[in-house]
Amino acid sequence: MKNNFLEIKNVDFTIGGKTKVKNASLIIENEGETLCLLGPSGIGKTTILRTIAGLEKIDKGSIKLNNKLLSSKEINVEPEDRNVSLAFQDNSLFPHYTVEKNILLGAERNKGRKKRKISFKAIIELLDISKILKKYPHEISAGEAQRASLARSLLTQPDLLLLDEPLSNVDQSFKEEIQVRLKKILSELKITTIIVTHDSYEAFYLGNKCAIILDGQIKQFDDPYNVYHFPNSVEVVNFLNRGILIPAKVTGENSLENKDLGTIKGNFIKHYPKGSDVQLLLQPEDLEHDDKSNLKLEVVDRKFRGTNFIYTLKTSSSTLIPVFVHSHHIHQHEVDEKFGIKRPIHIDHIVCF
């Protein structure tokens, strides 16, 4: 039987005597993979990182890394003996050292450990921080300080890298580029990583797996694709905020009916008996624009997102439905105009609750 590289089993994550996440189990199957933790602020994501790093103890369950027991009720390996590197959201650069000196502390910490193909210069170039090396922490921006902290953590060449909101202070215009660079670094160095983020798109891009943490529990642990397209609960749908739930009645093996939209066909992820009343997940890309359609809904809002528009449409029962349309579509609709929905409506994967 193959061992998982990281295995967290039935752990209560606690800080200050308060349990933040209860009876949690997570795995990273292979070295070099990335797990992203998603959830609202204060839910316990940082507590999970602190516990894995050895800064908090556990009274239940176990944490194993590369087949070595790090934490249990009886055992707590000291942080400095775990070869786990934790980069906090608020950078922890030493104010009396230059940025370069701060980053090199990571390389010093790694002396005597196994060597990988990694260099100070390569990390600096990939994170685009060569211009700030001679400066002190108070002379640089929050985003630059965050990238410097990340560079230091990478140079430690840890068995497990823990990143707490690593790009939260990076300018939006630069964030996507840094995400690409970070993914490249982690892949090339084969550094196993856990990333805490509140940005679902960031998690979907960086993570091999995503864990959604809500109400003190891991609500869903799955591939990013499945988390987005097949959320397993109403709570996950509401957290991701990528669609709405509308009432419908199951009318057949591959069909259901909504009083505003009519018949909707597709493949049910979970089958319900004919006649069942359900809540159908409707995501912005599920409906198609068609001016020739006899199903017309009122436009109440239009958001321009560069490559696309998100129209908010109001049905006859005043339900508000988001619809995705490419920005180059010929007829752009204004607020109060009528917007046609293509019929018959077909959704590849019908998700209901």
Sequence and secondary structure as in RCSB ss.txt:
>XXXX:A:sequence
MKNNFLEIKNVDFTIGGKTKVKNASLIIENEGETLCLLGPSGIGKTTILRTIAGLEKIDKGSIKLNNKLLSSKEI
NVEPEDRNVSLAFQDNSLFPHYTVEKNILLGAERNKGRKKRKISFKAIIELLDISKILKKYPHEISAGEAQRASL
ARSLLTQPDLLLLDEPLSNVDQSFKEEIQVRLKKILSELKITTIIVTHDSYEAFYLGNKCAIILDGQIKQFDDPY
NVYHFPNSVEVVNFLNRGILIPAKVTGENSLENKDLGTIKGNFIKHYPKGSDVQLLLQPEDLEHDDKSNLKLEVV
DRKFRGTNFIYTLKTSSSTLIPVFVHSHHIHQHEVDEKFGIKRPIHIDHIVCF
>XXXX:A:secstr
    SEEEEEEEEEETTEEEEEEEEEEE STT EEEEE  TTSSHHHHHHHHHTSS  SSSEEEETTEEEE SS 
B  GGGTTEEEE SS    TTS HHHHHHHHHHHTTTS   S  HHHHHHHHT GGGTTS GGGS HHHHHHHHH
HHHHHT  SEEEEESTTTTS HHHHHHHHHHHHHHHHHHT EEEEEES HHHHHHH SEEEEEETTEEEEEE HH
HHHHS  SHHHHHHHTSSEEEEEEEEETTEEEETTTEEEEEEESS   TT EEEEEE TTSS B TT S EEEEE
EEEE SSEEEEEEE TT  EEEEEEETT S    TTSEEEB SSEEEEEE B 
